[in-house]
Amino acid sequence: MLLECIECKAQYPDTEIIYTCQRCGGLLDVIYDYSKIDLRVQKLKQPPSVWKYASLLPIKMEPVTLKEGGTPLYKCDRLAKKIGIHELYVKNEGLNPTGSFKDRGMTVGVSKAIELGMKTVACASTGNTSASLAIYAAKAGISAVVLLPEGKVAMGKVAQALMHGAKVITIRGNFDDAFRLVRELCEQREFYLLNSINPFRLEGQKTIGFEIIDQLGWKSPDRVVLPVGNAGNISAIYKGFSEFKRFDIIDEIPRMTGIQSEGACPIFNAFSKGARKIVPEKHPETIASAIRIGDPVNAPKALLAIYDSGGLAEKVSDDEIIDAQKSLARLEGIGVEPASAASIAGLTKLREKGVIQPDERVVCITTGHLLKDPEEVIGVCGKPMVVEADIEAIRAVISNEDSVEYLGAVLQSVR
Ligand code: F0G
């Protein structure tokens, strides 16, 4: 196993603590000697999980694990009908140990940190990465330092990082500032950087791709739609699909379809121009705080994934995100945080535009749990009403309650 620069192809041993190419500054990828890998995962009877696919992961020791992955893939017929598509699945990554897909990356990333003998791990985060880093550091018995943008991280995520014992530092700046600073901090060798610039972390996240194929009976969907922030996940999942194609498990790689928020959409802008490089945005803003990122570090890998798979990028407004979040919650019983709902909002928009065809088999990935961001929920649903402890008062509010009307409208749309 080696690290290889995606730009100049320079190679480095996997024991070297580097995050980018020493020669050209390019992103690194983990390269295996595939001829030595016995990939008969199809034959394994065990249910999907990150470590079911251990032969394609870069860890030799017993991993630091809290049983991540194996998240459900739901067939969502009512939502499909509303959107106008025949076959729609939702891969609900909110059901990982900390409630986001980051756990897949961190079980691998923190295991690597232990293999390398590191005693402190660090990250910048819009929230979920910090929660995940905190639990795996706790499980491994090492320290975690996390840098968060002040006032921009959902409360559930901060609570997780605090409770699991990470050193939580809030900076007066945005995620991109926090990321620049944590990179500088990790130039000191005692801090191991576990943002998605770390190629080992992304190896864990590629198992989302493996599981989708596994759960669809070893067949690939036509398209995978997911939110894009720092752009690691779309790159990782594309790599997972590419590896399964290499092993002839699938014939075609699904079209990788990345969704960003209108207020933070450098990847969408680059894609619209057919470019391979992004222009960073200085003041990203969106209700989907998890993807409030103006300078995504993995942009070169993500754009490659999109172009090579015949996919695309789209942007959605905050209102479209909120609508999608409510539809998913109320039609399918799947509660997600706003960033996750961007995938459903993007699919809806691309169907309306006629870019996605009704007969496509689509998997949307929902990346984080509803309970991550309870303040947003109160903001968009309103506070629960308060009435006297009196049956007539209760009957009165039930008969003219807004949410009952809203649900009625949604249900009408799928009848
Ligand atoms: N969805 C959620 C819920 C996220 O937390 C993130 C990223 C993304 C989507 C985007 O994934 O960065 O791989 O493109 N959250 C990071 C964090 C940035 O710090 O928790 P990506």
Residues whose N, C-alpha, C, O or C-beta is under 5 A from the ligand:
A	BS01	F0G	A124 S125 T126 G127 N128 T129 S130 P227 V228 G229 N230 A231 G232 N233 I234 A290 A339 S340 T367 G368
